[in-house]
Amino acid sequence: MNICGCVVHIKPERIAEAETTMASTEGVEVHAKSDDGRLVIVVEDTETRLASEIIMDLHQVPGVISLTLTYHHFEDETAIPRAPLAQSTSTPIGAQFHDQI
């Protein structure tokens, strides 16, 4: 699973159109918009397309000046799930010194 946070700079007069196009694109979520023509979006892999392919296509949306990847997280979904961590029965750090103060 890829999760990509991006900032998109758009011509201010085209922001409404570009926002609508991006919001209707599978794998894209619009999270914030500024008055000067910037959007904060998250792009994720879909079942049919990689996030990187979607990002490349978003560069072609009318009015887009630039699209910058600002955050990326990748997880291998085929990895073996880990067992949950056991509840710790140890004394919290510093607790053993509490009575000595």
ZAKEKE-794688 format. One record per residue (C-alpha): z, x, y; residue in three letters; residue number from 1. Coordinates in steps of 0.001 Angstrom, whole numbers, plus 500000, padded with zeros to 6 digits. Example, Ala and Ser with C-alpha at 12.3 -4.5 7.8 and 13.67 -1.06 7.14 Angstrom:
BEGIN
+--------+--------+--------+-----+-----+
!     up !   east !  north ! res !   n !
+--------+--------+--------+-----+-----+
! 507800 ! 512300 ! 495500 ! ALA !   1 !
! 507140 ! 513670 ! 498940 ! SER !   2 !
+--------+--------+--------+-----+-----+
REM end
This chain:
BEGIN
+--------+--------+--------+-----+-----+
!     up !   east !  north ! res !   n !
+--------+--------+--------+-----+-----+
! 500000 ! 500000 ! 500000 ! MET !   1 !
! 499001 ! 501317 ! 503407 ! ASN !   2 !
! 500658 ! 500076 ! 506570 ! ILE !   3 !
! 499104 ! 501335 ! 509803 ! CYS !   4 !
! 500490 ! 500682 ! 513261 ! GLY !   5 !
! 497856 ! 501007 ! 515979 ! CYS !   6 !
! 497455 ! 500683 ! 519721 ! VAL !   7 !
! 494114 ! 499240 ! 520803 ! VAL !   8 !
! 492888 ! 499728 ! 524364 ! HIS !   9 !
! 490493 ! 496955 ! 525361 ! ILE !  10 !
! 488615 ! 496138 ! 528542 ! LYS !  11 !
! 490959 ! 493650 ! 530251 ! PRO !  12 !
! 488195 ! 491088 ! 530724 ! GLU !  13 !
! 487518 ! 491123 ! 526941 ! ARG !  14 !
! 491110 ! 491088 ! 525652 ! ILE !  15 !
! 491252 ! 487380 ! 524750 ! ALA !  16 !
! 488071 ! 487583 ! 522690 ! GLU !  17 !
! 489088 ! 490851 ! 521009 ! ALA !  18 !
! 492580 ! 489546 ! 520232 ! GLU !  19 !
! 491132 ! 486432 ! 518593 ! THR !  20 !
! 488714 ! 488523 ! 516524 ! THR !  21 !
! 491445 ! 490909 ! 515376 ! MET !  22 !
! 493972 ! 488180 ! 514620 ! ALA !  23 !
! 491420 ! 486403 ! 512426 ! SER !  24 !
! 490595 ! 489585 ! 510482 ! THR !  25 !
! 492210 ! 489728 ! 507038 ! GLU !  26 !
! 494777 ! 492529 ! 506905 ! GLY !  27 !
! 495359 ! 492602 ! 510683 ! VAL !  28 !
! 498363 ! 491254 ! 512579 ! GLU !  29 !
! 498612 ! 491318 ! 516382 ! VAL !  30 !
! 502203 ! 492008 ! 517457 ! HIS !  31 !
! 502044 ! 492564 ! 521229 ! ALA !  32 !
! 499682 ! 492357 ! 524187 ! LYS !  33 !
! 499853 ! 493868 ! 527668 ! SER !  34 !
! 498194 ! 492671 ! 530861 ! ASP !  35 !
! 496280 ! 495934 ! 531218 ! ASP !  36 !
! 494305 ! 495460 ! 528007 ! GLY !  37 !
! 496378 ! 496941 ! 525190 ! ARG !  38 !
! 497253 ! 495391 ! 521848 ! LEU !  39 !
! 499757 ! 496562 ! 519269 ! VAL !  40 !
! 498478 ! 495730 ! 515801 ! ILE !  41 !
! 499400 ! 496380 ! 512194 ! VAL !  42 !
! 496640 ! 496893 ! 509649 ! VAL !  43 !
! 497314 ! 496722 ! 505913 ! GLU !  44 !
! 495186 ! 497148 ! 502807 ! ASP !  45 !
! 493801 ! 493911 ! 501406 ! THR !  46 !
! 492694 ! 493218 ! 497862 ! GLU !  47 !
! 489096 ! 494036 ! 498795 ! THR !  48 !
! 489339 ! 496575 ! 501636 ! ARG !  49 !
! 491331 ! 499631 ! 502585 ! LEU !  50 !
! 493205 ! 499689 ! 505874 ! ALA !  51 !
! 491089 ! 502660 ! 506946 ! SER !  52 !
! 487893 ! 500615 ! 506500 ! GLU !  53 !
! 489328 ! 497753 ! 508535 ! ILE !  54 !
! 490370 ! 500155 ! 511306 ! ILE !  55 !
! 486867 ! 501640 ! 511462 ! MET !  56 !
! 485409 ! 498130 ! 511803 ! ASP !  57 !
! 487876 ! 497241 ! 514572 ! LEU !  58 !
! 486374 ! 500037 ! 516676 ! HIS !  59 !
! 483215 ! 497909 ! 516820 ! GLN !  60 !
! 484887 ! 494782 ! 518233 ! VAL !  61 !
! 483297 ! 494060 ! 521650 ! PRO !  62 !
! 485441 ! 495412 ! 524473 ! GLY !  63 !
! 487376 ! 497965 ! 522413 ! VAL !  64 !
! 487660 ! 501254 ! 524286 ! ILE !  65 !
! 489865 ! 503076 ! 521787 ! SER !  66 !
! 492020 ! 502448 ! 518746 ! LEU !  67 !
! 494780 ! 504942 ! 517999 ! THR !  68 !
! 496777 ! 505188 ! 514782 ! LEU !  69 !
! 500406 ! 505587 ! 515888 ! THR !  70 !
! 502267 ! 504948 ! 512617 ! TYR !  71 !
! 501339 ! 505212 ! 508953 ! HIS !  72 !
! 503311 ! 504405 ! 505824 ! HIS !  73 !
! 502012 ! 504664 ! 502269 ! PHE !  74 !
! 503652 ! 503505 ! 499049 ! GLU !  75 !
! 502201 ! 503816 ! 495592 ! ASP !  76 !
! 502484 ! 500282 ! 494236 ! GLU !  77 !
! 501899 ! 501503 ! 490687 ! THR !  78 !
! 504989 ! 503699 ! 490751 ! ALA !  79 !
! 507659 ! 502830 ! 488227 ! ILE !  80 !
! 510331 ! 500717 ! 489892 ! PRO !  81 !
! 513623 ! 502486 ! 490264 ! ARG !  82 !
! 516819 ! 501032 ! 488894 ! ALA !  83 !
! 519116 ! 499684 ! 491585 ! PRO !  84 !
! 521722 ! 502105 ! 492818 ! LEU !  85 !
! 525114 ! 501583 ! 491230 ! ALA !  86 !
! 528004 ! 500543 ! 493425 ! GLN !  87 !
! 529876 ! 503625 ! 494531 ! SER !  88 !
! 533507 ! 503825 ! 493497 ! THR !  89 !
! 534129 ! 507066 ! 495350 ! SER !  90 !
! 536305 ! 507341 ! 498415 ! THR !  91 !
! 534364 ! 507124 ! 501685 ! PRO !  92 !
! 533913 ! 510404 ! 503543 ! ILE !  93 !
! 536941 ! 511139 ! 505665 ! GLY !  94 !
! 539156 ! 508517 ! 503980 ! ALA !  95 !
! 540983 ! 511138 ! 501939 ! GLN !  96 !
! 542172 ! 512725 ! 505192 ! PHE !  97 !
! 543236 ! 509498 ! 506887 ! HIS !  98 !
! 546875 ! 509654 ! 505724 ! ASP !  99 !
! 547172 ! 513277 ! 506834 ! GLN ! 100 !
! 546441 ! 512549 ! 510493 ! ILE ! 101 !
+--------+--------+--------+-----+-----+
REM end
